[in-house]
Amino acid sequence: MIPFLSLKDVTALHGPEIQEAVARVVNSGWYLQGKENEAFEAEYSSFIGTRYTIGCANGLDALIWIFRAYIELGVMQPGDEVIVPANTSIATILALTENGLKPILVEPKLNTLEIDDDLIESKITAKTKAICIVHLYGRCAYTEKIGALCKKYNLKLVEDNAQAHGCVHQDGRRTGSMGDAAGHSFYPGKNLGALGDGGAVTTSNKELADTIRALANYGSTKKYVFKYAGRNSRLDEIQAAVLRVKLKYLEADNQHRKEMARLYIDHLDNPCVTLPDTLPMESNVFHLFPILCTKRDALHDYLEQHGVGTIIHYPIPPHHQECYKAWNAMQLPITEHIAKHELSLPIGPCITLDEVQQIVALINKF
């Protein structure tokens, strides 16, 4: 068996240090909002390149708090529009509708699978308040055109960095520091994954950071004093301690992903299979390795029969989900094409050269 991703093996890479970190928290008797959170937030801010990190319960909450904070600060109000890629995880969309904001779905480019920056300006109206880009699959989605549009129309740039921890743009900035604020997920399967749910917001705006921190702590800026009607959404001390360990190895783990991705890129050769543009390699940390296959479901079954795990990201696009019935008649052909043809191959810090070669050989024979 070659699993899509073995979390047990990923944890074992740094097992002794992780066990020591967990024991340190258990023995401390302090389990929430303590020194581990404080240290992780400082270390992650330094790594990403922002002034502030605010730990929270998960990646969806991180995005929810960004937009909720902008509403509390009067920058946005329910009914305002946010431009967002149509090809994305449902979480990106949920964060907007949770806040009463209107997602404006924009098709991706088929060669990158990321939002098509040539289509954005035509979608901007007087009600548009932000562009939310998603560094999907680990590939940097930011472009100079997107940055210029935000300046031209005075729009906030929000990053969904759930899948791109450690990714670096060509100008040297890391994803998570390129916009006004960014949401991060530490779901166990991410490049930087906890041993459970976890998330964070990064920003260099103090007012925004303070508001988000309060919202995620019941709306409180001082014990028993509630400025906002918030929720309980905190990163616990054990997860913070684990993330501190894994953050030290993120660069090396990402480099391994890139090396394995290069093997796929250089050796996959099947007329049924198309590879998205992965260049520049420096701006991709390969959280996933997506391919497009005209016989996707047959290839999925074929690889499974040969002991290779794969996953589809994502079989039903957001605008076809039952929870968004009003959009179900919407036609987004490129997004729908990706949903019908995308297949993610195994990649991660534990996959070996031999395993990738086996997968390549199987696909080339298919």
N, C-alpha and C positions, 0 to 999 in steps of 0.2 A: 504493500500500500504506500502511495505517496499522497498524504493528506493535503487538502487545500492549505491548511495552516494548523499546526499542532501547538496549542497554547501551552500544553504541558512542557513541550520541548523548548518553547520560547522562554518560559519561566526558568527552566533548568539551566539556561545559558549563564544566568547570574544568580542561581539558586542560593548559595550560601550567603551572599550579600543581602538578598531579599529577605531570607529568613532572619538574619541579624537585625535588619531594619524593622521588621514586623515585631520581633521580640522586644526591641528597644521601645516601641510605642506601647506594647502590652504592659511592659514592666514600668513604664512611666506613670501610668494611671491617668494620663491626659489624652483624650481621644477625639476632641473636636477643637478647631480653631486654636491650635497650639504652636509649638516651635517648628514642627515638621511642615505645617502649612506655610508658616512664615518663611522658612528656609527655601521650600520649593518655589514659592511665588517669586522670591528674589532671584533664585537661580534660573528659573524659566524666563523671567523678564530679561535677564542678562543674555540668555541664549537667543531669544527671539529678537531682541533689540527694541523693547518698549520700556516705558517707565513703570508700568503697572501690570501685574497679573492678579486676577481675582479668581480663586478656585471656587468651583460650584459642583453641583451634583452630577451633571452630565453635559454632553455637547449640545443637545437640544436646548436645555436650560440656558446655556451660555449665549446662544443666539437670541432666545426669548428675552433675556435680560438686557441685551444691547438695545433692542428696539423698544422695549418697555421703558428703559432709561431715557431714550430720546423723546418718548412721549411725555414722561414725567417732567423733563426739562423744557418742554414746549417746542422742541425742534421738529417733532412730528405729531400728528394726531390721527386717531382712527379714521379710516377712509383714504388716507394718503397712499400713494403708489410706490412700490419698490420693484425695480427691475431685477429679475432673477433668472438664472438659466432654467430652461424647461427640462433639460437632462440633468437630474440631480437626485440625491436621496430625498425622500419625503420630508425629512427633518428640516431642511432649509425652508420649505414652503410652510410647514406647520408653525415655525417660529413667527412668520408674518401674520398668518390668519389668527393665531393665538392672540395677537395684539390688535386685531381689527384692521390691519393693513391689507392693501390689495396687491397681491403678487401679479406682476406683468411678466409673463413667460416669454423668454427669447430663445430661439432655436440655437443649437450649437453648430460649430463647423464639423463636418463629418471627418475631416482629417486630424482633428485634435480632440474631438468629443467635448470641448469646452465652449463656453458662450461665444457667439459670433459677434465680435465687437463692431462689425460693419452694420449690424441690424439694430444696435442699441439706440442711436440718436433718434430714429424715426418713432421710437416708443416713448420718448420723453414728452411729458405734458406739464401743465402748470401744477398738477398734483403730485408729480414725481419728487420724492425726497431723498432717494438713495439708490445706489446700485449695489447689489449683493452678489459678489463673485464667489464661486466655489472651486477650490483647487482640487478638482475631482480626480480620483485614482492616484493622487500624489503629484500631479502635474500642475505647475504654476499657471493660473488662469489670468493673471494680471497682464495687461498690455498698456503701452504708452497712450494708446487711443482712449482706453477706459479712464486712465488718469486725467487726460485732457478734458474728457466729457464731464467728469466730476467738477473740475475747476470751472469750466465754461458755464455750467448750469447750477453751480453751487450745491452739489449733491454730496451726501455722505457716501463714503466707500466702506462697506462692511465686507469682511472676509469670512467665509466658512472654511476654516482650516482644519476640519475634522480628519482629513485624509492626507495631510501634507506636512506633518511635523518635521522640521529641519530643512524643508525645501528652500532653495536660494534662487532668487531672480538673477538675471544677467547683470543687473546693476549692483549686486552684492547684498541687497536687502533680503531678509528672510520673509517668507509668507507668514502672516500673522502680525507683521509690522508695517505693511504697505498701505493699509487703509486707516480709517479713523478708529476702527475697533475690529476685533476678530474673535470668533468663537472657535474653541478647540474641544475635541472629544478625546477622552482617554479610555474609551471602550477597549476591552482586553485585546482585540484583534488589530488595533491601530499600530502604526509605527512606534508610537510611544503609548503603550497600553498599561493600564492599572490591573489589579486583580479583581476588578468589579467595575461598576460605573464610576465615572469621574469626568470633569470638564473644567474649562477655564475661559475667561475672557482676557485678552491682552489689549492694552490701549496706552497711549501717552497723555490722554486727557484726564486730568485729576478729577474734575467735576463729574465726568462720566463714570470714572472708576469708583468714586465714592458713592454715587447713586446706585450703581450695580451691586456694590458690596452690601449696601443697606437692603435693597430689594431681595437679595438672596438670603438675607438674615431676618425674615419676617417683616421687612420694611423698617428695621430698626437701625438708628445710628448711635443709640445709647440704650443700655439695658432698660427694658420696660418703657421705652419711649419710642413711638412708632410714627415716623414721618410719612411712610407709604404703606399701602395695603400690599405687603409682599408675601413671600413664601419661604419655606425652609428648603434651601438648596445649597448645601455646603459640601465641600470636599473633606472627607474625614482624614484623620491623622495617619492611619495605616496606609491609605492610598497615596497620600502625599509622600510618605517615607519610601514606598515602593517606586514611585515615579522619580524620586531623587536618585535612586540607584540606576534606574533604566535610562535616565537622561544622560548619564555619563557615557553610555555606550551607544547613544542614538546615532551619532555620526558614523561610527564603524558599522553599525547594523544597516544604515542606509546605503553605505558604500557596497556592502555585500549584495543588497537588493539590486543596485545598479549593475554590478558585475553579472549577476544572474540574468537580468533583463537584457544585457548585451548579448548573451548567449542565445536567448530567444530571438532577438532581432537579427542576428547574423546568420542563424541556421534554420529558422522556420521557413519552409518552402512547400506550400500547398496552394493550388489555384483557388480553393474554396475559402482561404483565409486571407484577411487583410489586416495589416498592423497599422494602428493610428500613428501619426507622426509623434515621435518621442523626443525629438531634438528641440532645444539643446538638452543633452543628458544631464547637465548640471542643474537644470531647473525641473527635475523630476525625481522624486524619491520612491516611486514605484510602490506605493501602498498596495496597489493592484496592478496586474499586468493584463489589460483588456485586449482582446482580439475581436474582430468581426468575422463571422463565418456564415456563408450562405446556407449551410446545413447545420446550424448551431445546435439544435436539439439532438440530431443524430451524432454529432461530434461529442456532445456532453455524455450521451449514453455510451458511446464507444470508449471514451476515456474512463468512465466509471467502471465499465466491464473489465478494463485492464488495470484497475486499482488506482486510478488517478482522480483525485477530488477536484472539482471545479465548481464555481458559483456564477450565477447570472446577476450582473449589476446594471440595470434593474429590469425585471421581466415586465412590469407594468409601470409606465411613466406616471408622474403625479396627476396629470390632467385626465387620466383614464381611471383613477382610483374612485371607489364608491364614495369616499368621504368628500370628494369634490365633484358631486354629480353635475353641478352647473357647468362644469368644463368638459364633460364627457364627449360632447359633439365637436369640440375644438379639434382642428386638424393641425398637427405639428409633425409633418412627415419625416423630418430628419431625426427628431427625438424618437418617433415611433419605429423608424428603421433600426436605430441603435438598440431599442428594447427587444426587437425581434432577432437581432444578430450578435449581440455582445455576449462574450464568454470570458470569464476571468480565470487565468491559469495560476497554478500555485507559484507563489513567490513570498519570500520572507527571510528573516535572519537565519533560519535553520536549514533551508533547502540546500542541497548539495549540487555540485557540478554534475555528478553522475545522474542524479534525479532529473535535472533539467535536460540532460542529453537523452534520457529515456523518454521524457515527455515529447521532446522535439521529434525523435524518431517515430513515435506513435502518430503524431499529427501529420508528419510528412508521408506516412503510409496510408493515412485515412483517405 
